[in-house]
Amino acid sequence: MLWTETIFHVKKPIIAMLHLDPLPGDPRWYCSNTMENVVQHALQDLKSLQNGGVDGILISNEFSLPYQRHMNFVTPAAMAYVVGRLREHIRVPFGVDCISDGEATIELAAAVGADFVRGTFCGVYVGDGGLYNNDFSALLRRKAALHLHNLKMLYFINPESDRNLDTRPLADIAKSTIFKAHPDGLCISANAAGQDVDDDLIHSVKEANPEVVVLCNTGCRPDTIARKLRFADAAVVGTYFKEGGKLENACLENLRVDENRVKKFMTEVRSFRQTL
């Protein structure tokens, strides 16, 4: 039995993204913004996701664009405040992702009691934000120092929007990462949020590494989810669940979760699970 079945109590769980609004210090944080608004929007999205039937929640600072490789302290502090306000309302396993900063992600998880984390914890990448060199030896020692032995870590092995400087096939990268770090899950992404992941890519990674949980990380929709879950053990869904299936509106504001879209998606997932 995979660990996902133990934590989420279902096969092929769906982890929903809960995108936080811009936070203090972010370029899109304006003088009219307040932390109370951030909290209330997050509570609204949490309610819609849980009422829609998702199996887990992943809370991220999605609107902290452009992301910092080493965050200012205010960002994880603000995230911890929001999670603290949400905590009594969370009914499913939850995780956190301080985007692009693995150390901040692990430390936030320790502070808020998260069940899992997702991040780019290993590898060397290049993209719009420059060179991104990850030291997973330091991250895993920090995790051990914080006694987070039960914290599940979901590794990006082909992050959205960045190019891996390791030219080996993705299945081979996954295999060596497993040998060195024993990740709890491997997240397979397309080039950007909301884009469709190549089914053959998911299949190749899972086939080469059957003992590790493989997650489809982008582009899941009601018409594609059954196909993705043929090979993936779980999926992370963000953009589709939002109003109009869009990340943001014309004013670059974070769009709210549409509960009806969540229910439609989860109906397809439950139908697929019945075939397992």
N, C-alpha and C positions, 0 to 999 in steps of 0.2 A: 504493500500500500504506500502511495506517495504521501509525503508530509502535508500536501495541500488538502488531501481528503480528511486528515486528522484535524487540521485547523479550521477549515471552511465547512466541513461535514457534507460535502458534495463532491462528485467527480466533475472535472472540467470547470472549476470555479471562474466566475467573472469578477474581476477587481475593477471597480469604478474609480476614475480620477475625480478628485474634488479640487478644482483649481481655485486657489485663493486669489482675491483681487490684489492689485499692487499694494505693497507694504511700505512703511516709512523708510525713506532713503532710496526707494526705487525711482527711476526716471518718470514713470507714469503716476507716481504718488503726488497729487496736487494739494494745494492748501485747503481745498474744500473736502478732501478725504478725511475720514475718521476711522479709527480701529473698530468702533461700534458698528459702522456700516460693513466693514470687512466681516465681522463676526455674524451679523444678521444675514448677509448674503451666503456665507458658508453654512449657516444653520438651515437656510431655505434649500440649498442644494443637497445637503445631507438628508433632509426629510424626503426630498424627491427621489433620491437614489435608493434609500432604504425602502420607501413605500413601493418603488418599482421592482424590488426584489433582488438587488445585486448581492453578491456573496461577501464582498469585502470593499474597503474604501482605502484609497491612497491619496493622502493630502500633500499637495505640492505648491510651491510658490511660482506657479506657471507664469504669472504676470510681473515677475521681477526682471523682465527683459531689459537689456542684454544681461545674461547670467554671469555672475562672478565665480571665478575658479576658487577664490578664497573669500568667503562672504564677510561683509561687515557684520559685527556682532548683532546689530539691530534686526537683521533679517531672521535668524533662527529664534531670537528673543520674541519677535512679533508672532512667528509661527507657533511657538510654545504657548503664547497667550491665547491665540485662537483655538488651538487644540484643547487647552484647558477649559475654555468656555464650551466647547463641543462635547467634551468627554462624557458627560452624563447622558447625552442623547445618542451616543454611538452604540448600536446594537449588534454590529458585526465586527469581525477582526479588522484592524486598521493598520496602515503603515504610513510612513512619512518619506518625503524626498525633497531635500534641500538641493535643488537642481544645480549640478556641476560642482558640488562641494561634498565629497564623500565623508570627510571628517565631521563637518557640520551635521550631515544626515545622521551619522551614528550617534553623535552626542545629543541631538534632538530626540532621537528614539529613546535614549536612556532617560531623558528628562520627562518624557510624556508617557512612557510605558507602551511604546508601539510594539506590534507583533512582528512587523517586517519592515524592511527598507528596500528602496530601489535606487540605483545610481550607477555612474560610470566609475567603478572602483579599480579598474585595471586597464592597462593598455596605453598607447600613445596615439593621440588624434590631433588633426589639424582642421581648422574651420574658421568661420568668421571671427571667433573670439581668440584666434591665435593658436598656439601650441598647448595641448592639454596632456600633461604627463602625470600619470597616476601611480602612486606608490602603495600597492595593496599590502606590502609587508608592514608598513606603518599603520594602515587602517585596521588590519586584523589584530595588530598588537593593541591598538587603542580599544577595539571592541572587547578584547580579552581583559584589559585593565578595568573596563567598566562592568565586567561580569555579565556581559550580554550573551551568554552561551545559548540561550533559547531564541535569540533574535534571528529571524530568517533574512538572508540577504539575496536580493534579486539583482543580478549583474546585467547591465547593458554590455553586449559584446559587439554591437554595431550601432552606436548611438545615432539618433536622428541628427541630421545636418552636419555631422563631422565625418571626416574620412580617416579610416584607420591606417596608420603608417606601417602596420604589420600586413604584409601582402599574402600571407598564407590563406588557404580556404577557411571560411568561417568555422566549419566543423573541426578543423585542426586547431584553430585558436581556442575553441570551446574545450577541446580535449585537454590541452595543456593547462588551461585555466583551472579546469576541474582537478587535475593532478596537483597543482600548486596551492590552490585556495579552497577547494571543495565548496563552491558556491551552492546555495540552496536552489537557485533558479537562474535560467539564462533567458534574457529578454531579447527577442528578435524584432527588429524595427525596419521600417522603410526609411526613405530619405527625409521625411518630415511628418509631423503629427497629422493624423487623419488619412495618410496615404496607405495603400494596400501593400502588405508584406507578401513577397513571393512565396507561394505554397511550397515550392521545391526547396527553398532555402530553409524553411521551418523543418521540412521532412529530413533534409540532409543533416541538420544539427541534431535532431532527435534520434535519427537512425544511428548516428555515430556515438551518441551519448545517452543511451536509453535509461540510465539510472538517475538522470538529473531532470528536474522539472523544467520544461521549455515553455515559455510564454510568448504568445503573439502580442506584440506590444503596440502596434498601430493599425489603423485602417479596418477595424472590425465593424460590420454592419449586419442587419438582420439577414440580408441575402448572401452574406459571405461567412457568417460565424460557424455554421455547421461544417463547411469545408476547412476552415482554419483549425477547428477542434478535432478534426480527424487525426492530425499529427501533434498539435500543441496540447499541452496538459492543462493550460489555463489561458486566459486572455486579459489584457488590460485595456479598458475602453474609456475614452475621454470625450473626444470631439463629437461623436455620433449622439451622445446623450444630451447635448446642449441644444438650445433653441435653434431650429433650422439646420442642425448638424454643423454649426459653425463655431469656431473658437471664440471669435470676438465680433463686435458690430463695426459699423463704418467709423465710429468714433474711437475705435480700439479699446472698447470696454469689454470686460469679461461677461459673456452671456451666461444666463442661468440655465440650470438643468431642466429639461422638459420631462416631467414624470411619465407622460404618455409614451414618449420615445423609449424610455427605460423599460416600461412594461412590454412594449412591442418586441424589443430586443430579447428580453428575458423569456418571453413566450417561446421564441425560436430556440433558445438555449435549452429550456426544459423539454421541448419536443425532441431535440437531438439527444439529450441524456437518456431518454426512454429507449433509444436504440442501442445503448451500450450494454 
